[in-house]
Amino acid sequence: MAKTVDVFATDTLTETFIEKSVLNAGRKILQEKNIAKIEEFALKIAGAFGVNDSVSISEFADEKKLIASFNDNMTLLIQKTWVEKSDAELKEQVLYQLEQFCSLIDFDTWNKAYSPFLKIIYDAVYLMFGSQAKQEDFLEYAFRIDPGFGIFWWYIQLLPQETDWTSEKCRIIILLGMYFLANY
């Protein structure tokens, strides 16, 4: 996975693309245990992705439809990405992991799906951007090439690699990431 960067370091670039209220929601969502509050913070972040803020996380659309859209979009994105010969095997692995991930998730397994979700995202971004995705300045690069993707990458970067969160918290965190990619 890529090097983690301090996504909370507020600099002019970050504040240009991410409202302070969204930055604060990112900080708070990581620590919060109350599901209603987690949903509130997730909706604030979702607003930065272009989600209507009157929607509830639990109503992100039919979950199965969202998962199917995420799977379809990610599969297409990965399949259409040209990669070096040395990365062809990784590309096939990511497609397989994506298929396994989408069949794994249900109410009881969201917390088990959390780390595989992040691995798929990091690997897919690496396939799309090559070694640039592993550079410390990739977040800045992402903001500059596509501010929407930059905000998504900021969100992914703020998430810990491993966690002991509840299944419901993991569900909200994963659905938020899926929503962006299902509609990208």
C-alpha positions as CSV (number, residue, x, y, z in Angstrom):
1,M,0.0,0.0,0.0
2,A,1.0,3.6,-0.4
3,K,2.8,5.6,2.2
4,T,0.5,7.2,4.6
5,V,0.6,11.0,4.7
6,D,-0.8,13.4,7.3
7,V,-4.1,14.1,5.6
8,F,-5.0,16.5,8.4
9,A,-2.1,18.8,7.8
10,T,-4.0,21.8,6.8
11,D,-2.2,23.7,4.1
12,T,-3.4,26.0,1.4
13,L,-3.8,23.2,-1.1
14,T,-5.9,21.0,1.2
15,E,-8.1,23.9,2.3
16,T,-8.6,24.9,-1.3
17,F,-10.3,21.6,-2.1
18,I,-11.7,20.5,1.2
19,E,-14.0,22.6,3.4
20,K,-13.0,22.8,7.1
21,S,-16.2,21.2,8.1
22,V,-15.3,18.1,6.0
23,L,-11.8,18.0,7.4
24,N,-13.3,18.1,10.9
25,A,-15.8,15.3,10.0
26,G,-12.8,13.2,8.8
27,R,-11.1,13.7,12.1
28,K,-14.2,12.9,14.1
29,I,-15.4,9.9,12.1
30,L,-12.3,7.9,13.0
31,Q,-12.8,8.3,16.8
32,E,-16.6,8.2,17.0
33,K,-18.4,5.1,18.3
34,N,-22.0,6.3,18.1
35,I,-23.5,5.1,14.8
36,A,-25.8,8.1,14.4
37,K,-22.8,10.5,14.8
38,I,-20.7,8.3,12.4
39,E,-23.5,8.6,9.8
40,E,-23.6,12.4,10.4
41,F,-19.9,12.7,9.7
42,A,-20.1,10.3,6.8
43,L,-22.8,12.5,5.2
44,K,-20.6,15.6,5.6
45,I,-17.8,13.8,3.8
46,A,-20.3,12.4,1.2
47,G,-21.3,15.9,0.5
48,A,-17.8,16.6,-0.7
49,F,-18.2,13.6,-3.1
50,G,-21.4,15.2,-4.4
51,V,-24.0,13.1,-2.5
52,N,-27.2,14.9,-1.6
53,D,-27.0,15.7,2.1
54,S,-30.6,14.9,2.8
55,V,-29.9,11.2,2.1
56,S,-29.2,8.9,5.0
57,I,-26.2,6.5,4.8
58,S,-28.6,3.7,5.4
59,E,-30.5,4.8,2.3
60,F,-27.4,5.2,0.0
61,A,-29.5,3.3,-2.5
62,D,-30.2,-0.3,-2.4
63,E,-27.0,-1.7,-0.9
64,K,-26.9,-4.6,-3.4
65,K,-27.3,-2.2,-6.2
66,L,-24.5,0.0,-4.9
67,I,-22.2,-3.0,-4.4
68,A,-23.0,-4.2,-8.0
69,S,-22.3,-0.7,-9.4
70,F,-19.0,-0.5,-7.4
71,N,-18.0,-3.9,-8.7
72,D,-18.9,-3.1,-12.3
73,N,-17.2,0.3,-12.3
74,M,-14.0,-1.0,-10.6
75,T,-13.8,-4.0,-12.9
76,L,-14.1,-1.8,-15.9
77,L,-11.6,0.7,-14.6
78,I,-9.1,-2.0,-13.8
79,Q,-9.6,-3.9,-17.0
80,K,-9.3,-0.7,-19.1
81,T,-6.1,0.4,-17.3
82,W,-3.0,-0.2,-19.3
83,V,-0.2,-1.6,-17.1
84,E,3.4,-2.5,-17.5
85,K,4.0,-6.2,-18.2
86,S,5.5,-6.4,-14.7
87,D,2.1,-5.3,-13.2
88,A,-0.1,-7.6,-15.3
89,E,-0.2,-10.2,-12.5
90,L,-1.2,-7.6,-10.0
91,K,-4.0,-6.5,-12.3
92,E,-5.4,-10.0,-12.3
93,Q,-5.0,-10.3,-8.6
94,V,-6.9,-7.1,-8.0
95,L,-9.8,-8.3,-10.2
96,Y,-9.9,-11.6,-8.3
97,Q,-9.8,-9.8,-4.9
98,L,-12.6,-7.4,-6.1
99,E,-14.8,-10.4,-7.0
100,Q,-14.1,-12.1,-3.7
101,F,-14.6,-8.8,-1.8
102,C,-18.0,-8.2,-3.3
103,S,-19.2,-11.7,-2.6
104,L,-17.8,-11.5,1.0
105,I,-19.7,-8.5,2.3
106,D,-23.0,-8.8,4.2
107,F,-24.1,-7.5,7.5
108,D,-21.8,-9.8,9.5
109,T,-18.7,-9.4,7.5
110,W,-18.2,-5.7,7.0
111,N,-15.4,-5.5,9.6
112,K,-13.7,-8.5,7.9
113,A,-14.1,-6.7,4.5
114,Y,-12.5,-3.4,5.7
115,S,-8.8,-4.2,5.1
116,P,-9.4,-6.1,1.8
117,F,-11.4,-3.0,0.6
118,L,-8.5,-0.7,1.3
119,K,-6.0,-3.1,-0.3
120,I,-8.2,-3.2,-3.5
121,I,-8.4,0.6,-3.6
122,Y,-4.6,1.1,-3.0
123,D,-3.8,-1.5,-5.6
124,A,-6.2,-0.1,-8.2
125,V,-4.9,3.4,-7.7
126,Y,-1.3,2.0,-8.1
127,L,-2.4,0.3,-11.4
128,M,-3.9,3.6,-12.6
129,F,-1.1,5.9,-11.6
130,G,2.0,3.7,-11.3
131,S,4.7,4.6,-8.9
132,Q,3.4,8.1,-8.6
133,A,0.7,6.7,-6.3
134,K,3.3,5.8,-3.8
135,Q,4.9,9.2,-3.6
136,E,4.4,11.5,-0.7
137,D,3.0,14.2,-2.9
138,F,0.4,12.0,-4.6
139,L,-2.5,13.6,-2.6
140,E,-1.4,17.0,-4.0
141,Y,-1.1,15.4,-7.5
142,A,-4.6,13.9,-7.1
143,F,-6.1,17.2,-6.2
144,R,-4.5,18.9,-9.1
145,I,-5.5,16.4,-11.8
146,D,-9.1,15.9,-10.5
147,P,-10.3,17.6,-7.3
148,G,-13.1,15.1,-6.9
149,F,-10.7,12.2,-7.0
150,G,-8.4,14.2,-4.7
151,I,-11.1,14.4,-2.1
152,F,-11.7,10.7,-2.4
153,W,-8.0,9.9,-2.0
154,W,-7.9,12.2,1.0
155,Y,-10.7,10.1,2.5
156,I,-9.0,6.8,1.8
157,Q,-5.7,8.2,3.2
158,L,-7.3,9.1,6.5
159,L,-8.5,5.6,7.1
160,P,-6.2,3.3,9.2
161,Q,-5.0,0.1,7.5
162,E,-6.3,-2.1,10.3
163,T,-9.1,-1.5,12.7
164,D,-11.2,-3.1,15.4
165,W,-14.3,-1.0,14.5
166,T,-17.7,-2.6,14.7
167,S,-19.2,-4.1,11.6
168,E,-21.7,-1.3,11.3
169,K,-19.0,1.4,11.5
170,C,-17.0,-0.5,8.9
171,R,-20.1,-0.8,6.7
172,I,-20.6,3.0,6.7
173,I,-16.9,3.7,6.0
174,I,-16.8,1.2,3.1
175,L,-20.2,2.2,1.6
176,L,-19.0,5.8,1.6
177,G,-15.9,4.8,-0.4
178,M,-17.9,2.5,-2.6
179,Y,-20.4,5.3,-3.4
180,F,-17.7,7.5,-4.8
181,L,-16.3,4.8,-7.0
182,A,-19.7,3.5,-8.1
183,N,-20.4,7.0,-9.4
184,Y,-16.9,8.0,-10.6
